[in-house]
């Protein structure tokens, strides 16, 4: 169940498919082990103190498709490198940045510098390793601060004293052509994953939760809630709903170096049956793509929703996908549908066994 700021309830249907990432450019295929729908946000570590890995699949609706990637950078040819450029494109969306080897801040009486980057062959890409972080080591809590574009990252320091900053890690990702050089600088955190619900600017779309909301609106959403809040990716990773055949290209995100394939075409019809006999038909839209090249798979989540007149009890059934004419005929007659004589026999046998018990 979802809800609009007005308090109107929504019936939300989410459907997820898990596909292989083809190595030969062929069409992706559904794999045997399907990834389940995500019932609660998943993090790389402690919730709230680490990067979001997966977000719950039951957002009421999204205006655009979130393109997300959980993975790693691979040095070309498997040869150790200190910097590797990575690139992801899906249809019209293109995002690229540099992945850097491990480095630390070095602080002396003369100021602060960066150590030389270490070489790597594989480097995880995550907001945990992007520019940002929380500067909360000072004994005076009034001097604590956080980089709200990415409070779980690394490299940010509001206070540059030696005892608080020396040896602290720098980020492993940077904007192309804009190297991190100031600990309190304004840099874009670079990753392909989910942005936190409480990060800037996403939290601003959640609305105002003040005393007036507590007294007069709770438990409903505030009037200034903006549905943009449901978008889990940064704006540069949002595209129109996927329809299939979009070209996906990944550079240095798999051992192969460069890989390209097309998104599969899948229609996901949804029929909402009301208890009063009416029905509403919808075409679910593909609004979430999660690429996981390290696992050689990706998932697509399709979504459809129906505003309810009153509540969930006015619904009798939801059908996802296509059924045969025989199924529809049986339903119109109010009879159970059995795809074969064996299925009919099994059903009768189960009924006899239940009555015997």
PEVENKA-V775734 format. One line per field, one symbol per residue. psi: psi as a letter, one per 40 degrees, with the letter a starting at -180 (. if undefined). burial: b if it has 9 or more other C-alpha atoms within 8 Angstrom, else e. Layout:
# PEVENKA-V775734
psi = ???
burial = ???
This chain:
# PEVENKA-V775734
psi = hiiideehiihhhhhhhhiihheeeihiihidghhiihdiihidbhhdeiihdiiiefhdiidihhhihhaihhhheehhidhhhihhhhbehhhiiihiihiihhhadeaiiiiiiiiidhhihiedeihaahgfeidhdeeiiigedgeeaidhhdhfiddedheiiiieiiihegihehdfigihhhieahiideihedddeeahgadddddedheiiidehheddeheiidefhiihheiehhhhhhfeidechhhiiiihhhgihhhhideeiihhihiihehhhhgddefiiihhiiiihhidcadeeidihhhaiiiddddddddefiihheidddddddddddddddd.
burial = ebbbbeebbbbbebebbbbbbbeebebbebeeeeeebbeebbbbeebeebbbbbbbbbbbbbebbbbbbbbbbbbbeeeebbbbbbbbbbeebbbbbbbbbbbbbbbeeeebebeebebbbebebbbbbbbbbbbbebeeeeebebbebbbbbbbbbbebeeebbbeebbbbbbbeeeeeeebeeeeebbbbbbbbeebbebbebbbeeeeebbeebeeebbeebebebebbbbeebbbebbbbebbbbbbbbbbebbbbbbbbeeebbbbbbbeeeeeeeebbbbbbbbbbbbeebbbbbbbbbeebeeebebbeebeeeeeeeebbebbeeeeeeeeeeebbeeeeeeeeeeeee
